[in-house]
Amino acid sequence: MSSDKRDPVKTICPYCGVGCGIQVQPGEEPGEMRFMPWGDAPVNEGRVCIKGGAATEVVDHEDRLTEPLIKEDGEFREATWEEAYERVVSELERIRDEYGPDALGFYGSSKVMNEENYLLQKLARRYGTNNVDNCTRMCHASTVWALRTSLGAGAMTNSMRDLREEADVFWIQGANPGEQHPIANSQYFRQAVLDGATVIQVDPHANKTTRSFQIDDTDRHQHLQLNPGTDIPLLNIVLKTILEHHEAHPEDGWIDEAFVEERTEGFDHLKETLEEFDKEAAAAECGLELEEIELAAEKYAAADNAAIFTGMGMSQHACGVDNVQNEINLALITGNVGRPGTGVNPLRGQNNVQGTCDVGAMPNVLPGYQLVDDDEARESVEEVWGFEVPPEPGLTNVELSHEFGETVHGLYVMGENPVMSEPDANRVAERIADLEFVVAQDIFLTETAEYADVILPATTWAERGGTVTNTDRRVQRMRGVEKVHENTKHDLEIVSEIGMRLFGPDEFDFDDPEEVFEELRQVCPIYHGMTYDLLGEEGLHWPCYEPGDEGDPFLYEEEFDTESGLGHIEGVRHTPPAETPDEEYPLILTTARLEEHYNTGTMSRRSPTLNRQTPENFVDVHPTDAERYGIEDGDQVQLRSRRGEITVEAHVTEDTKEGVVWTTPHFAAASANKLTNDVLDERAKIPEYKAAAAEIAVGLDPADADSAADD
């Protein structure tokens, strides 16, 4: 059959959280797939970024895992599925019998479907543990915590469409949509800017977002290039400036008194926290002029509709919850929540990181963010599942990692790569080697899969169907084209089979993703009104409580989904990063992602198109620091922290601040996560990726430098 006679299949891009619709055109042979635009796709209207256009390049990559593998005497050998299943099931049973169910950890994945993550977290709970987590712990756990606690839901309050149509001011703090969410930036945010919206960026690093709006030399653009880890002092300056102005000029309405009175709690606590706050000293700590910050406060407070965008620059700190809480404080006191063009909007980095959280693949919540220690919520889920759920929250993925070889003896990893993605990665590799049993379910032999005892070859995004949830809460269907390698299996099929072998057919016997989704609806109130038919090609925003609901493009129009129904304001004080520069490590290291690459690079570095753009890691160094160290642009340098070192090419640029070096986590041989600090936020348990003490060594022989590995 010729390729032009085979219909293209409409699905969703597997990369970032924007949720762009694409089409995949199958060829004559399995694996021959090419990208095609989907002209009227609901989110992106046919446009894609460089990653979306290259997405099909990895589907039939030569590195694909095609057979189950079992490790014997330190080497992998091919095995049958029956051998692999028997080994996995017997080891999971042995660990539970010897040590108890909490001796096993489960990692879900933001790169697989809602149905698959739902089934994995159900398997963990049936096994008897809440030790299940996913990579949101590395990205937005603190954002989810703060939003859920203070507003009600751990997600964007608004939709990209209403932000484009109604926002007058975009406050973008610790986020870089021009690089990390390119289509959201170009289709939605830039369009609003062309229509007159003002942009205030708060970021230690100048980036593609700065340049994408093409207003950087106008009074509608401000870049507050603060020192890493000083977001709370900056926002406290903004808040105090608004409070002071309102006291002197209440007629200007910078504070929405009616909104604060009727719909919030905690305003007095914020005022008390800021009463003795020294704005001048705080500005100096931020490395900025006070007048710059006060001007930004005026632009935000005076706007009719002001929207906050937040990202990992805010969340990946030991004070991440407080960082995001202060953004919430700003939105609440000005009444910028609960209507189009406003809100607090975390931009999610992976194509299903929102959905993975929604369906309960976290240690403290069940599907729909129902707390595991809430007796009523737990009992309602148990009634559907037919078994008891442990009542105490489990360990997060970083906490699990810290317990490898101690209280945790086994690990089930589905589509995750913690050896690359977790901070202090060298120690993670050492600890995972101490586990008695690891099963890795993946499409490639990742750095983590190298440590596995059993490898289960899964299928790619283009080979199977299911649902994913994008950054603005839109649940959409992905549709598979066809399986490329005969002896691979879909993640859903694998987890279902292991569940049935462990616990019998009644709880894990599902024929297809839609059947799993039907069960998910029964235990996840925010998805209850959705069906595959109702999702269609447009998808639906959650919450969608009953069939026929169209979902909410923006949240909290009438009340917040908190116990009191009120939005929670809470004053916060500055917590410096756990590591600050000293004589031995005088620089601040911070990290971020690139447009051309994705997370740990497992897919993107295998794409010829993407790898040509940026084949190796690099570090941005300010010209003043470069002169002090004797660094020329393009030199190979060794970047060090207390945890490790990497060799990278130096880019001398004013994009970064003096005293701050900036690099990425995408490249195996020179990943930033060999250097980053694994200290955690006490509440959300997210690591502090965004600030660590560092040093640079120069004068290396380029022949000795590490290069990016193909893993």
DARA-V422970 format. One record per pair of residues at least 12 apart in sequence whose C-alpha atoms are under 8 Angstrom apart, sorted by sequence separation. I is the first residue (numbers start at 1). J is the second residue. D is the distance in Angstrom with one decimal. If there is no record, write none. Layout:
i={I	I}
j={J	J}
d={D	D}
This chain:
i={10	11	23	24	67	68	92	108	242	243	331	357	366	440	465	466	496	497	541	636	637	676	677	10	11	22	23	67	68	108	210	242	331	378	438	439	442	444	465	466	496	518	597	636	637	676	9	10	22	23	70	106	310	438	439	440	441	442	443	464	465	496	517	530	596	597	635	636	676	677	8	9	22	23	69	106	437	438	439	440	441	442	443	464	465	527	529	530	596	634	635	676	677	8	9	21	22	68	328	375	437	438	439	440	441	442	443	463	464	526	527	528	529	530	531	634	673	676	8	21	36	206	327	372	374	439	441	442	443	462	463	464	526	527	528	529	530	596	633	634	675	7	8	35	106	372	373	433	462	463	464	514	525	526	527	528	529	596	632	633	634	6	7	22	35	194	206	308	372	373	429	432	461	462	463	464	525	526	528	529	631	633	6	21	35	193	201	203	204	205	372	373	462	463	492	525	529	632	6	20	21	35	199	200	201	202	203	204	372	463	492	3	20	21	34	190	198	199	200	201	202	203	204	648	3	4	20	21	33	34	190	197	198	199	200	201	202	203	204	308	646	647	3	19	20	21	22	108	110	160	164	168	185	200	202	204	307	398	411	459	646	2	3	18	19	21	104	106	107	108	109	110	163	164	167	409	410	413	415	459	646	2	22	33	101	102	105	106	107	108	109	110	163	166	186	402	405	409	410	411	412	413	414	415	416	464	626	646	1	101	102	104	105	106	107	108	161	164	165	170	172	401	404	405	408	409	410	411	412	413	414	415	420	8	10	20	31	32	101	102	160	164	168	169	170	171	172	173	174	175	179	243	364	365	404	409	410	411	412	413	414	415	419	420	646	31	102	160	163	168	169	170	171	172	173	174	178	179	307	364	402	405	412	417	419	459	619	621	623	645	646	22	167	168	169	170	171	172	173	178	179	306	363	364	401	404	405	417	418	457	458	459	618	619	620	621	622	623	644	645	169	171	176	178	305	363	401	404	405	417	457	458	459	617	618	619	620	621	622	623	643	644	24	176	177	178	363	416	417	456	457	458	459	616	617	618	619	620	621	622	643	176	301	363	458	618	620	621	622	625	642	643	178	240	307	308	310	362	622	624	625	641	643	305	306	307	308	309	310	311	620	621	622	623	640	641	15	305	306	307	308	309	310	311	620	622	670	15	305	306	307	308	309	310	311	621	622	669	670	14	236	307	309	622	669	670	13	240	621	622	669	15	621	668	669	14	620	621	667	668	13	237	619	620	667	668	236	619	620	668	619	237	618	619	237	255	617	618	254	466	617	234	254	465	466	233	234	253	617	233	252	441	617	616	641	642	233	234	641	642	233	241	617	641	617	640	641	230	231	238	242	477	639	640	230	237	238	241	242	585	639	640	237	639	640	648	227	238	239	477	638	639	647	648	227	234	238	242	476	477	637	638	647	648	226	227	475	476	477	637	638	646	647	226	476	637	225	226	476	477	605	636	637	638	225	476	636	637	224	475	476	636	474	475	600	601	636	267	474	475	599	600	601	636	473	474	475	599	600	601	629	631	224	264	473	474	598	600	630	224	472	473	597	629	636	590	592	594	588	589	590	591	592	593	260	587	588	589	590	591	592	593	259	260	586	587	588	589	590	591	592	593	222	259	587	589	591	260	257	259	256	414	255	256	255	256	254	255	472	591	231	229	232	236	232	235	239	616	617	231	235	616	615	232	235	15	200	14	591	590	591	590	578	589	590	589	590	588	589	588	589	606	588	589	605	587	588	586	587	585	586	587	585	586	602	203	585	577	580	581	582	584	579	580	581	355	579	580	581	355	577	578	579	354	355	577	352	353	354	351	352	353	354	351	352	351	354	355	386	348	385	348	347	346	171	169	169	49	49	169	175	48	168	171	173	175	176	47	168	169	170	171	172	173	174	175	168	169	170	171	172	173	174	175	167	168	169	170	171	172	173	174	175	384	44	166	167	168	170	174	175	384	44	167	173	174	173	381	44	380	163	367	368	367	368	446	367	368	368	444	368	359	18	20	16	17	16	18	359	18	181	181	180	177	140	140	143	175	139	142	167	168	141	142	166	167	140	146	150	166	167	139	140	145	146	165	139	143	147	163	164	138	142	143	146	147	150	162	163	421	142	146	162	163	421	157	420	143	147	157	142	158	158	417	158	158	157	158	156	157	158	156	157	156	155	156	155	156	155	143	140	140	139	340	339	153	338	339	136	338	339	426	135	338	339	426	337	338	424	337	338	424	136	134	134	134	133	134	132	133	132	133	131	132	130	131	130	130	332	332	114	118	111	113	117	121	329	110	111	112	121	329	110	111	114	118	120	121	328	329	110	111	113	114	117	118	329	110	113	117	118	109	110	117	325	326	421	110	114	325	326	420	110	326	109	325	108	420	425	426	118	424	425	322	423	424	425	420	422	423	424	425	421	423	424	108	420	423	424	423	424	423	319	422	319	137	318	129	130	137	317	318	126	128	129	126	128	130	131	132	133	126	130	131	132	133	134	125	130	131	132	133	423	447	125	129	130	131	132	446	131	423	445	131	398	135	134	138	138	399	398	398	396	398	107	102	105	105	263	274	273	270	272	273	269	270	271	273	265	269	270	263	264	265	266	267	269	270	105	112	263	264	265	266	267	103	104	107	111	263	264	265	266	102	103	104	105	106	107	108	109	264	102	103	104	105	106	107	108	109	103	104	105	106	107	108	109	104	106	108	107	160	159	95	158	159	95	156	157	155	156	155	156	92	155	17	18	17	16	17	19	16	17	18	16	17	15	16	17	14	15	17	14	17	13	232	233	232	233	232	232	230	91	230	229	229	112	88	115	113	114	115	113	114	113	114	113	114	112	228	321	318	320	228	318	319	321	317	318	321	317	318	320	88	320	87	318	317	318	84	316	317	318	84	315	316	317	84	123	316	317	119	316	317	316	317	116	120	116	119	123	65	115	119	313	65	64	65	112	116	64	65	63	64	71	63	71	70	71	70	69	70	68	69	68	69	68	67	68	119	67	66	162	65	162	65	159	158	159	158	116	119	157	158	115	157	157	59	115	115	118	59	115	56	152	153	89	93	151	152	88	151	152	151	89	150	85	89	149	180	182	148	179	180	181	151	179	180	151	179	150	151	150	66	149	150	66	67	66	67	66	65	60	59	227	225	228	227	24	14	207	206	19	205	206	11	19	205	17	18	19	30	31	204	205	17	18	30	31	204	17	18	30	26	30	19	24	205	229	228	229	228	12	12	11	12	11	12	10	11	10	11	9	9	9	42	41	42	41	145	142	145	142	142	141	142	51	141	142	51	58	61	141	50	51	58	140	137	139	58	137	138	57	58	137	138	57	57	55	51	54	54	54	51	50	16	15}
j={22	23	35	36	79	80	104	120	254	255	343	369	378	452	477	478	508	509	553	648	649	688	689	23	24	35	36	80	81	121	223	255	344	391	451	452	455	457	478	479	509	531	610	649	650	689	23	24	36	37	84	120	324	452	453	454	455	456	457	478	479	510	531	544	610	611	649	650	690	691	23	24	37	38	84	121	452	453	454	455	456	457	458	479	480	542	544	545	611	649	650	691	692	24	25	37	38	84	344	391	453	454	455	456	457	458	459	479	480	542	543	544	545	546	547	650	689	692	25	38	53	223	344	389	391	456	458	459	460	479	480	481	543	544	545	546	547	613	650	651	692	25	26	53	124	390	391	451	480	481	482	532	543	544	545	546	547	614	650	651	652	25	26	41	54	213	225	327	391	392	448	451	480	481	482	483	544	545	547	548	650	652	26	41	55	213	221	223	224	225	392	393	482	483	512	545	549	652	27	41	42	56	220	221	222	223	224	225	393	484	513	25	42	43	56	212	220	221	222	223	224	225	226	670	26	27	43	44	56	57	213	220	221	222	223	224	225	226	227	331	669	670	27	43	44	45	46	132	134	184	188	192	209	224	226	228	331	422	435	483	670	27	28	43	44	46	129	131	132	133	134	135	188	189	192	434	435	438	440	484	671	28	48	59	127	128	131	132	133	134	135	136	189	192	212	428	431	435	436	437	438	439	440	441	442	490	652	672	28	128	129	131	132	133	134	135	188	191	192	197	199	428	431	432	435	436	437	438	439	440	441	442	447	36	38	48	59	60	129	130	188	192	196	197	198	199	200	201	202	203	207	271	392	393	432	437	438	439	440	441	442	443	447	448	674	60	131	189	192	197	198	199	200	201	202	203	207	208	336	393	431	434	441	446	448	488	648	650	652	674	675	52	197	198	199	200	201	202	203	208	209	336	393	394	431	434	435	447	448	487	488	489	648	649	650	651	652	653	674	675	200	202	207	209	336	394	432	435	436	448	488	489	490	648	649	650	651	652	653	654	674	675	56	208	209	210	395	448	449	488	489	490	491	648	649	650	651	652	653	654	675	209	334	396	491	651	653	654	655	658	675	676	212	274	341	342	344	396	656	658	659	675	677	340	341	342	343	344	345	346	655	656	657	658	675	676	51	341	342	343	344	345	346	347	656	658	706	52	342	343	344	345	346	347	348	658	659	706	707	52	274	345	347	660	707	708	52	279	660	661	708	55	661	708	709	55	661	662	708	709	55	279	661	662	709	710	279	662	663	711	663	282	663	664	283	301	663	664	301	513	664	282	302	513	514	282	283	302	666	283	302	491	667	667	692	693	285	286	693	694	286	294	670	694	671	694	695	285	286	293	297	532	694	695	286	293	294	297	298	641	695	696	294	696	697	705	285	296	297	535	696	697	705	706	286	293	297	301	535	536	696	697	706	707	286	287	535	536	537	697	698	706	707	287	537	698	287	288	538	539	667	698	699	700	288	539	699	700	288	539	540	700	539	540	665	666	701	333	540	541	665	666	667	702	540	541	542	666	667	668	696	698	292	332	541	542	666	668	698	293	541	542	666	698	705	660	662	664	659	660	661	662	663	664	332	659	660	661	662	663	664	665	332	333	659	660	661	662	663	664	665	666	296	333	661	663	665	335	333	335	333	491	333	334	334	335	334	335	553	672	314	317	322	326	323	326	330	707	708	323	327	708	708	326	330	111	296	111	689	689	690	690	679	690	691	691	692	691	692	692	693	710	693	694	710	693	694	693	694	693	694	695	694	695	711	313	695	688	691	692	693	695	691	692	693	468	692	693	694	469	691	692	693	469	470	692	468	469	470	468	469	470	471	469	470	470	473	475	507	470	507	471	471	471	300	299	300	182	183	303	309	183	303	306	308	310	311	183	304	305	306	307	308	309	310	311	305	306	307	308	309	310	311	312	305	306	307	308	309	310	311	312	313	522	183	305	306	307	309	313	314	523	184	307	313	314	314	523	187	523	307	520	523	523	524	602	524	525	526	602	527	520	181	183	180	181	181	183	524	184	347	349	349	347	311	312	315	347	312	315	340	341	315	316	340	341	315	321	325	341	342	315	316	321	322	341	316	320	324	340	341	316	320	321	324	325	328	340	341	599	321	325	341	342	600	337	600	324	328	338	324	340	341	600	342	343	343	344	343	344	345	344	345	345	345	346	346	347	354	346	346	348	349	554	554	369	554	555	353	555	556	643	353	556	557	644	556	557	643	557	558	644	357	356	357	361	361	362	361	362	362	363	362	363	362	363	363	364	567	569	352	356	350	352	356	360	568	350	351	352	361	569	351	352	355	359	361	362	569	570	352	353	355	356	359	360	571	353	356	360	361	353	354	361	569	570	665	355	359	570	571	665	356	572	356	572	356	668	673	674	367	673	674	572	673	674	675	671	673	674	675	676	673	675	676	361	673	676	677	677	678	678	575	678	577	396	577	389	390	397	577	578	387	389	390	388	390	392	393	394	395	389	393	394	395	396	397	389	394	395	396	397	687	711	390	394	395	396	397	711	397	689	711	400	678	416	416	421	422	685	685	686	685	687	397	394	397	400	559	571	571	569	571	572	569	570	571	573	566	570	571	565	566	567	568	569	571	572	408	415	566	567	568	569	570	407	408	411	415	567	568	569	570	407	408	409	410	411	412	413	414	569	408	409	410	411	412	413	414	415	410	411	412	413	414	415	416	412	414	416	416	472	472	409	472	473	410	471	472	471	472	472	473	410	473	347	348	348	348	349	351	349	350	351	350	351	350	351	352	350	351	353	351	354	351	572	573	573	574	574	575	574	437	576	576	577	461	439	466	465	466	467	466	467	467	468	468	469	468	588	681	679	681	590	680	681	683	680	681	684	681	682	684	454	686	454	686	686	687	454	686	687	688	455	686	687	688	456	495	688	689	492	689	690	690	691	491	495	492	495	499	442	492	496	690	443	443	444	491	495	444	445	444	445	452	445	453	453	454	454	454	455	454	455	455	456	456	456	457	508	457	457	553	457	554	458	553	553	554	554	513	516	554	555	513	555	556	460	516	517	520	462	520	462	560	561	498	502	560	561	498	561	562	562	501	562	498	502	562	593	595	562	593	594	595	566	594	595	567	595	567	568	568	485	568	569	486	487	487	488	488	488	484	484	657	657	660	660	462	461	655	655	469	655	656	462	470	656	469	470	471	482	483	656	657	470	471	483	484	657	471	472	484	481	485	476	481	662	690	690	691	691	476	477	477	478	478	479	478	479	479	480	479	480	481	537	537	538	538	683	681	684	683	684	684	685	595	685	686	596	603	606	686	596	597	604	686	684	686	606	685	686	606	607	686	687	607	608	607	604	607	609	610	610	610	598	598}
d={6.0	5.9	6.1	5.7	7.0	6.3	7.8	6.8	6.4	7.4	6.5	7.7	7.6	5.9	7.2	5.3	5.1	7.7	6.3	5.6	6.1	7.4	6.1	4.5	7.4	7.2	4.9	7.6	6.2	7.5	7.6	7.2	7.1	7.7	7.1	5.4	7.5	7.9	5.1	6.7	6.2	7.3	6.7	4.5	6.4	5.5	5.3	6.6	6.4	5.7	6.9	7.7	7.8	4.7	6.0	6.4	5.8	6.5	5.7	7.6	4.3	6.9	7.7	6.6	5.4	7.8	5.6	6.2	7.9	7.8	5.9	5.2	5.4	5.5	7.4	7.7	7.2	5.4	4.9	4.9	4.6	5.6	5.2	6.2	4.8	6.3	5.0	8.0	7.6	5.6	5.4	7.7	6.3	5.3	6.5	8.0	5.0	6.5	6.6	7.6	6.1	6.7	5.9	6.2	6.0	5.2	6.2	7.9	3.8	5.7	6.4	6.3	4.7	7.5	7.8	5.2	7.8	6.3	4.3	6.2	8.0	7.9	7.2	7.8	7.8	7.5	6.2	7.8	6.6	7.4	4.4	6.9	4.3	5.5	5.2	3.8	6.1	6.7	5.8	6.0	7.9	6.8	6.6	6.1	6.7	7.5	5.0	6.4	5.1	5.2	7.2	6.8	7.8	5.3	6.4	6.0	3.9	7.0	7.5	5.2	8.0	7.4	7.6	7.4	7.2	7.9	7.5	7.4	5.7	5.7	7.9	7.1	7.3	5.9	4.9	7.6	7.8	5.5	7.4	6.8	7.6	5.1	6.6	5.1	7.3	6.9	7.8	7.3	7.8	6.6	6.5	7.0	7.4	5.0	8.0	6.0	6.5	7.1	7.6	7.2	7.2	6.2	6.1	5.8	6.1	6.0	6.4	4.6	6.3	7.2	7.4	7.6	7.9	6.9	5.8	7.5	4.5	4.9	4.8	4.7	4.8	5.2	5.0	6.8	6.3	7.9	5.6	6.6	6.2	7.8	5.8	7.3	6.0	6.5	6.0	6.0	6.1	6.2	5.7	7.6	7.6	6.3	4.5	6.6	5.2	7.9	7.3	7.0	6.9	7.2	4.9	7.8	7.8	7.5	6.9	6.0	8.0	7.2	7.7	7.2	5.0	7.1	5.3	7.6	7.9	7.2	7.8	6.2	5.7	6.0	5.5	6.7	7.4	5.8	7.1	7.9	5.7	7.6	7.6	7.9	7.2	5.7	8.0	7.9	6.3	7.3	5.1	4.6	5.3	4.8	6.6	7.8	7.5	8.0	7.9	8.0	6.7	4.9	5.8	6.5	6.0	6.2	6.1	6.0	7.8	6.9	6.7	7.7	6.1	5.3	5.3	7.1	6.1	6.6	5.5	7.8	6.6	6.6	6.6	7.2	7.3	6.6	5.6	7.6	7.4	5.4	4.8	4.8	5.0	4.9	4.8	5.0	6.9	7.8	7.2	7.0	6.5	7.5	5.5	7.7	6.3	4.9	7.3	5.4	6.2	6.2	6.1	5.8	6.3	7.6	7.6	8.0	7.7	7.7	6.1	6.8	5.7	6.4	6.3	6.1	6.4	7.7	6.1	7.5	7.4	5.1	6.7	7.9	7.8	4.5	4.7	4.8	4.9	4.8	4.5	5.4	7.8	5.7	7.1	4.5	7.5	4.9	8.0	6.6	5.3	6.1	6.5	6.6	5.6	6.8	7.9	7.7	6.8	6.2	5.9	6.2	6.1	6.2	6.1	5.1	6.7	6.1	5.3	6.4	7.0	6.4	5.1	6.7	6.4	7.9	5.3	5.9	4.9	6.3	6.1	6.0	5.7	6.0	5.6	6.4	7.5	7.7	7.0	4.1	6.5	4.6	7.3	5.9	7.6	5.3	5.2	5.0	5.3	5.9	4.7	5.1	4.8	4.9	5.3	6.6	6.7	5.3	7.7	7.2	6.1	7.9	6.1	8.0	7.7	8.0	6.6	5.4	7.1	7.8	7.0	5.8	5.9	5.9	6.0	5.4	5.4	5.7	6.4	6.2	5.9	6.8	6.3	7.8	7.4	6.3	7.2	7.4	6.4	6.5	6.0	7.1	7.2	7.4	5.7	6.4	6.6	5.3	7.7	7.8	6.5	4.0	6.1	6.0	6.0	5.7	7.6	6.6	6.0	7.6	6.8	7.6	7.0	5.5	5.0	5.2	4.8	4.7	4.7	5.9	6.6	5.2	6.9	7.0	5.5	7.5	6.4	5.9	5.8	6.5	7.6	7.8	7.3	6.4	7.2	7.6	7.3	7.5	7.0	7.3	6.3	6.5	5.8	8.0	7.1	7.5	5.2	7.8	5.3	6.3	5.4	7.1	5.6	7.1	5.6	5.7	7.1	5.5	6.5	5.1	6.9	7.7	8.0	5.5	6.5	6.9	4.7	7.3	6.1	7.9	7.6	7.4	7.3	7.5	5.0	5.6	6.7	7.0	5.9	7.0	7.2	5.5	6.8	7.6	7.5	7.4	7.6	7.6	6.1	6.7	7.4	7.7	7.8	6.6	6.2	7.6	7.1	6.3	6.4	4.6	7.5	5.5	6.5	7.1	7.8	6.6	6.7	7.6	7.1	5.2	5.5	7.1	6.3	6.8	7.4	7.1	6.0	6.2	7.3	4.7	7.8	7.4	7.6	7.6	7.6	7.1	5.6	6.6	5.6	7.3	5.2	7.3	5.0	7.0	6.5	7.4	6.6	5.0	5.6	7.8	5.1	5.9	7.4	7.9	7.2	5.9	6.4	7.4	7.8	5.7	7.3	4.9	7.9	6.4	7.0	7.1	7.9	7.2	7.2	7.7	7.3	4.5	7.7	6.6	7.3	5.3	7.0	6.6	6.1	5.4	6.4	4.9	7.8	7.7	5.2	6.1	6.9	4.6	6.3	6.1	8.0	4.1	7.3	5.8	6.8	7.8	7.9	6.9	7.5	7.3	5.1	6.6	6.7	7.5	7.6	7.4	7.5	5.7	6.7	7.3	7.0	7.2	7.5	7.4	6.2	5.9	6.3	5.4	6.6	5.7	7.0	5.1	4.7	5.0	5.0	5.0	5.3	7.0	7.9	5.9	7.6	5.7	6.2	5.9	6.7	5.3	7.3	7.5	7.4	7.7	6.9	7.8	7.3	7.1	7.7	5.7	6.2	7.9	5.6	5.0	4.6	5.3	6.1	7.3	7.9	7.0	7.4	7.4	7.6	7.6	5.8	6.6	6.5	6.6	6.9	6.5	7.3	5.1	7.0	6.9	7.9	8.0	6.8	7.0	6.9	7.0	5.8	4.6	7.3	7.2	5.2	5.6	6.9	6.2	5.1	5.7	6.0	7.2	4.9	5.7	6.9	5.7	5.8	6.6	4.9	5.3	6.3	5.8	4.7	6.2	7.7	7.4	4.9	7.8	7.9	8.0	7.5	7.5	7.1	6.7	5.1	5.9	5.4	5.6	7.4	4.7	6.3	7.6	5.6	5.8	7.3	7.5	5.2	7.6	6.3	7.1	5.5	7.9	6.3	7.3	6.3	6.2	7.3	7.9	7.9	7.7	7.0	5.2	5.8	7.6	7.4	7.4	6.3	6.3	6.4	6.5	6.8	6.4	6.2	7.3	7.5	5.5	7.6	7.2	6.6	6.7	6.1	6.1	6.0	6.2	5.8	4.2	5.3	4.6	5.2	4.6	4.7	5.2	5.0	6.5	5.1	5.8	6.2	6.0	6.0	6.2	6.8	6.0	6.2	7.3	6.6	6.8	5.7	7.9	7.1	3.7	7.9	7.1	7.7	6.3	7.2	5.2	7.0	5.5	7.0	7.4	7.4	7.7	7.7	6.4	4.7	6.8	5.0	6.1	6.0	7.5	7.7	7.5	6.4	7.9	7.3	7.4	6.6	7.2	7.1	6.3	7.8	7.6	7.1	7.7	7.6	6.6	5.9	7.5	5.8	5.5	7.4	7.4	7.3	7.7	6.0	4.0	5.7	5.5	7.6	4.4	6.4	6.7	7.4	6.7	7.6	7.0	6.4	7.2	7.7	6.4	7.2	7.2	5.3	6.3	6.2	7.6	7.7	5.3	4.2	7.5	4.6	5.7	5.6	6.9	6.1	7.7	6.0	5.9	7.7	7.7	7.4	6.8	7.3	7.3	7.0	6.3	5.5	7.7	7.7	5.9	6.7	6.3	5.8	4.1	7.0	5.5	6.5	7.4	7.5	7.3	8.0	7.7	7.8	6.5	6.6	8.0	6.8	7.6	6.2	5.7	7.7	7.7	7.4	4.5	6.0	7.4	7.2	4.2	6.2	7.8	7.2	7.8	7.5	7.3	7.8	6.4	5.3	6.6	5.9	4.3	5.4	5.8	7.8	5.2	7.8	5.5	5.0	7.3	7.2	7.2	7.5	7.6	6.9	6.9	6.0	6.6	7.9	6.1	6.4	6.9	5.2	5.3	6.6	6.0	5.7	5.4	7.6	7.8	7.3	6.8	4.7	7.5	7.9	5.9	7.0	6.6	7.7	4.4	7.7	7.9	6.7	7.6	7.8	6.3	7.7	7.7	7.6	7.7	6.5	7.2	7.2	7.8	5.8	6.8	6.9	7.8	7.5	6.9	5.5	5.8	7.7	5.7	4.8	6.2	4.9	5.1	7.6	7.5	6.6	6.8	5.8	8.0	6.8	7.3	5.4	6.3	6.9	5.1	5.8	5.7	6.0	5.1	6.4	7.8	8.0	7.3	6.9	7.9	6.6	7.2	7.2	7.3	7.0	7.0	6.2	7.7	6.3	7.5	7.7	7.1	8.0	7.1	5.9	4.4	7.3	5.8	7.0	5.8	4.3	5.0	7.0	5.6	7.0	6.8	7.0	6.7	7.2	6.8	7.4	6.5	8.0	6.9	7.5	7.7	8.0	7.7	7.9	7.7	7.2	8.0	7.7	8.0	7.1	7.9	7.2	7.9	7.9	6.7	7.1	7.5	5.4	6.9	7.8	7.0	7.7	5.5	7.5	7.5	6.3	6.1	4.0	7.7	4.8	6.3	6.1	5.8	5.9	7.6	7.1	7.2	5.1	4.5	5.3	4.6	7.1	5.8	5.7	7.8	6.7	6.2	5.8	5.9	5.6	7.9	4.2	6.1	6.4	5.9	6.2	6.8	6.2	6.9	7.1	5.4	4.7	4.8	4.8	4.8	5.5	5.3	6.4	5.6	6.2	6.0	6.0	7.0	5.6	7.6	7.9	7.0	6.7	6.7	5.2	7.1	6.7	7.9	7.1	6.9	7.7	7.5	5.4	7.2	7.1	7.7	7.1	7.4	7.7	5.2	7.4	5.2	6.3	5.1	4.7	7.0	4.2	4.0	5.9	4.6	6.4	7.9	5.3	7.2	5.6	7.9	7.3	7.5	7.6	6.8	6.0	5.5	7.9	7.5	7.0	7.3	6.3	5.9	7.4	7.0	6.5	8.0	6.9	7.0	5.6	5.6	5.5	5.7	5.5	7.7	8.0	7.5	7.4	6.7	6.5	7.2	5.2	5.7	7.5	7.6	3.9	7.0	6.7	7.2	8.0	7.2	7.7	7.7	7.0	7.2	6.5	6.6	6.4	6.3	5.3	7.9	7.7	6.0	4.1	7.5	7.8	5.0	6.6	7.4	5.4	6.2	5.8	7.4	6.3	6.4	5.0	6.9	6.2	7.6	7.2	7.3	6.5	5.4	5.7	5.4	7.9	7.6	5.2	6.8	6.2	7.7	7.4	7.6	5.0	5.8	6.4	4.6	5.7	6.5	7.4	5.0	5.7	6.8	5.0	7.5	5.8	7.9	6.0	5.8	7.4	5.2	7.9	7.5	5.1	5.9	6.0	4.1	8.0	7.7	5.5	6.4	6.0	5.2	7.8	6.2	5.9	6.0	7.2	7.0	7.6	7.7	6.1	7.1	6.7	7.8	5.5	4.2	7.9	6.1	5.0	6.2	7.0	7.0	6.9	6.4	7.0	6.9	7.6	7.9	7.8	6.7	8.0	7.6	6.1	5.4	5.2	4.5	5.6	6.7	4.5	6.1	7.7	7.2	7.8	6.0	6.1	6.5	5.7	7.8	6.9	7.9	7.6	7.5	8.0	7.9	7.8	6.5	7.0	4.6	7.5	5.4	6.5	8.0	5.0	4.8	7.9	5.6	7.3	6.9	7.7	6.5	7.0	5.0	5.7	6.8	5.0	6.6	5.1	7.8	4.9	6.9	7.8	8.0	7.3	7.9	7.5	7.1	6.5	6.2	7.7	7.4	6.8	5.5	4.5	8.0	7.4	5.1	6.4	7.5	6.8	7.4	6.3	7.7	7.8	5.6	7.6	7.9	7.6	6.2	7.7	4.9	5.5	7.6	7.8	7.3	6.5	6.4	6.5	7.5	6.0	6.9	7.6	8.0	7.8	7.7	7.4	6.3	7.1	5.7	8.0	5.9	5.4	6.5	5.7	7.5	7.8	7.8	7.0	6.5	7.3	6.9	7.4	7.9	7.1}
